[in-house]
Amino acid sequence: MDTDRKKQLQALLADFPGDPFIRYGIAMEETSEGNLADASISFERLIADHADYVPAYLQAGQIAARMENPSLARKIYSQGILVAKKARDFKASGEMEQFMDALD
């Protein structure tokens, strides 16, 4: 874990609390350190506050799958696919469709 990087991101978040990219970075740091429960919560909050932030759905779905919760992963991917298509991000929607198909 790169605690310095995580601390830097947390300091930036204090200055820019509405920035979804910073929150995404913190959640990714939690994922990298293997703290999937915290990362899952961070992505859940990010999605709740920034429902149009497509990358959060992809990562949240992957975490749910890694935590052996395929029904939650499907739910997240399904929501993310809709959001990605609305944003015309067909690459992300296609990736989430592939991840969802792999859950079966």
Residue pairs with C-beta under 8 A, 6 or more apart in sequence:
1 29
1 32
1 33
2 29
2 32
5 29
6 26
6 29
6 30
6 33
9 22
9 25
9 26
9 29
10 26
12 19
12 22
13 19
13 22
13 23
13 26
16 22
20 46
20 49
20 50
20 53
20 56
23 42
23 45
23 46
23 49
23 50
24 46
24 53
24 55
24 56
24 59
26 42
27 39
27 42
27 43
27 46
27 56
27 59
28 39
28 59
30 36
30 38
30 39
30 42
31 39
31 59
31 63
36 63
36 66
36 67
37 67
39 59
39 63
40 60
40 63
40 64
40 67
43 56
43 59
43 60
43 63
44 60
46 53
46 56
47 53
47 56
47 57
47 60
47 76
47 79
50 56
51 83
52 83
52 86
52 87
54 80
54 83
54 84
54 87
54 89
54 92
55 92
56 80
57 76
57 77
57 79
57 80
57 81
57 83
57 84
57 92
57 96
58 77
58 80
58 92
58 95
58 96
58 99
60 76
60 80
61 73
61 76
61 77
61 80
61 96
61 99
61 100
62 73
62 99
64 70
64 72
64 73
64 76
65 73
65 99
65 103
70 103
73 99
73 100
73 103
74 100
74 103
77 96
77 97
77 99
77 100
78 100
80 92
80 93
80 96
81 93
81 96
81 97
81 100
84 90
84 92
84 93
84 96
85 93
